[in-house]
Amino acid sequence: MVYHYFVAILYVVATPIGNLGDITYRALETFKAVDVIACEDTRHTLQLLTHFGIRKPLVSCRARNEDVASRRVLDILKKGQDVAYASDAGTPALSDPGAVLVRMAREEGYTIVPIPGASAFATLLSVSGGTDKTVIFEGFLSPKPGRRRTRLRELLGTGCAFVLYESPFRILKLLTDFAEIEGERHVVVGRELTKLHEELASGSITEVRDDFAAREKILGEFSVYVSGKKRSTSDDD
């Protein structure tokens, strides 16, 4: 294996999940400094870069073509050019592409530098009010009802808090499955976090499900925090 230490660097850059004001100074400086920016969706990243007056060559690296695109990015690194990778929103590799590229670049010996920033997971957790020591990040569950319910039972059975992501098309189905399995567990649902119509809905799973079931339309992207089981008095002692 040929190693390329210090020849070129791959930067993994977190971007805003909605509010462009959440971009970090370091992320902007990284975008300005690198030779090429690889991204999940070139159109989406182009809008972000244009907003901040940054112009760079863009390379698509989506989940569907991540293996092939990652090799393309490696070819760029082999030329001694620094590359920044950004997913559409938030931190790459958290329910977003990026992990394949990072693994392949590390196997080739390239230096990888994280540029931290926004994450829907951390954003929701910060306003959940939860005090659980263990929080499982699950991301998106299977769209298939049987698999989704099976995994929900497994997660609820751990007794740990966990965080899920969901689309507006399946959020009510998810909450309904929850309510049928264990309707009294406390949840906090974040809708359109950091955006103009940001909303936090909290209560028991059944209460939050009924809230959304009564709405004429459900729009936006969702993050769901589910608390762990309440400890007994003997556990506290």
N, C-alpha and C positions, 0 to 999 in steps of 0.2 A: 504493500500500500504506500502511495506517495502522499506525504504530508505537506501542507502549504501554510504553516503557521506564519502569521503576521504579514502574509502577502496581500490578503484581502479580508474584509470583515463583513459578516452578515449581521445586520441590526434587526431585531424583532421589535417592532414599534406599535404600541397601543395608541388607538385613536378614539375620538369622542364617540359615545354611544348615542348621541343625539345633539346635544348643545355643543356647537363648535368652539365655544369659549373654554371648554374643558381640555382642549389640546395643551400639551405641556410645552414649555419653552425648549426643552431638550429634544422633544419629538420634532419640532419645527427646524431646529438647528441640524438635526440628523438628516432630515429630508433634503435640506439645502446642501449638505456636505457630500452625500453619497453620489455615485455615478448613475445608478439605476434604482428604480423603485419597483419591486414586485408586489402585486396586490391581488386580492380576491376578485375584485371587479374594477377594471380600469376606469370605467365611466364614473363609478362612485368615488374612487380615490382622486380622479381628475377634478371633480367638483371641490373636494377638500383642498387640494393643492392650489387650485385657481383662486379660492377664497383668500388664501394667504400669499398669493402672488408667487408661487413656486412652480417652476417648469422643469420637469425631468422626464427622461425616457421611462415608459411604463411597460411592465411585462405581466401578463395575466398568469395567476397561479391559484386556480380555484380548486375546490374539493374534488370536482369531477376529473380534473386533469392534473392533479397535484404531483403524481409520480413523474409524468412526462415534463411538466413545467418546472419541477424542482431540478431536473437534469439540465434544463435550459439555464436556470439560475446558476447552477454549478459551473456551467461553461463561462458565464460572465465573471464569476469569482476567479476562475482559472486564468483569466486575462488580467488579473490584478485589480479589478474594479470592485469597489465597495457597493453592497446592495442593502437596501432597507426593505423589510417585508411588513405589509400592513393588511389586515383583514378589513372588511367593510366597516366594522364598528367594534370598539372594545379591544380586548387583548387577544392576539392571535393564539390559536390552539385551545382556547376555552370555548368549546362547541363551535369553533371556526377552524378553517384550514391553517396550516403553519407547522404542525408537528412533523409531518413528513419531510419538509424542507430542512427543518432544524436538524433532524436525525441524520439526513444524508450529508448535510454540510459538516456536521461534527465527525461523521465517519471518515470524511475526506481530510479532516484535520484543520478546518477553517475556524477562526475565532468567531464566537457568537456572542453578541452583546444585547441584553434585554434593555429596552427603553420603556419603563413602566408607565401606566396611566390608567385611563378609565376601564372599568369592567362592570357589567350589569350585576354580576355575582357579588362583588364587593360593595357596590352601591346599594343594592337591596339589603344586604346583610347589615350595613351601617345604620339603617333606619328600621330594622326589624324589631329592635328591643329585646332580641333573644340573648340569653346568657349561656347557651349550650357550649360546652367545651369542644365538642366534636360536631362539625358540620360537613355533610357529604355534598359535593357538587356533582349533580347527575346530568345537568343540561337537558336536552330534549329526549323525551321518552319515545318509544315506538308509536307510530300512528295506528298500529293494529290494536284493536280493543283488548284482545286476549293477552297479548304481550305487555301492553300498558298496565293492565290491572295486576298481572303477576308481579311486575317490577314494583308497582306501588305497594303491594302487600309486603314485599321484601324490604323496601325502604322503611315503611312504617314499623315493621317488625324489628328493625335495628334499635329503635328507641332513640336514635340520633336525629338531630335536625338535618334538613337537606334543602337544597335549592334546585329548582327546575326552571327551564325556559319553555315557553309555549307560544304558539301563533294565535292570532285572533280567531282562526277557524276551528281550533280544537280546545281552547281554554275552557269552555263550558263543559265539554265532554270530559276533560281532565278533572274538573271540580266535581262533576257528577259522580265519576268513578270513585273519587276520594270520599265523598259524602256517603256512598253506599258501603264503603269498607270501614271507615272510621270517621264519622262526621263531627266529632267533638274536638279533634286536634286543632290547635291554633295555627292560623296561617296569616301571612301578609302577602298580598298580591300587588306587585308594582306594574303599572301600565304606563308605557311611554316615558320611562325614567329619563330625567334631565331635559325632556322636550316641553313644548308649550303646554300640552294637555296632560302633563304628568299627574298621576293619581296613585294613591296608596289605599287599598281596601284591606281591612283587618277584621278578625273575629274568628269564630269557629268555622271549620270547613263548610258546614251546612249553611251558616249565615252568609258567608261570602258567595257560595254557589247560588243561593236564592236571590241575592243582590244582582248578580250577573244574568240570571235566568229571566229577571223582570225587565231587562233592558231591551229596547227595540233593536239597537245595533251594538255590536262589540267590535271596536276598532283598536289598532295599536299592537305593539309587541309586549309580551308579558314575561315577568320573572316572578317566581312563586317561592316564598320561604315557608317551610313547614317546621314547626317547633318539634323538639324531642318530647318524649313522654315526661309528664310531671313526676318528679321524684317523690317518694313517700317520706313521711316524717322520720321513719327509721333510717332512711338513706341520708337525710340531712344530718341526723345525729351521728 
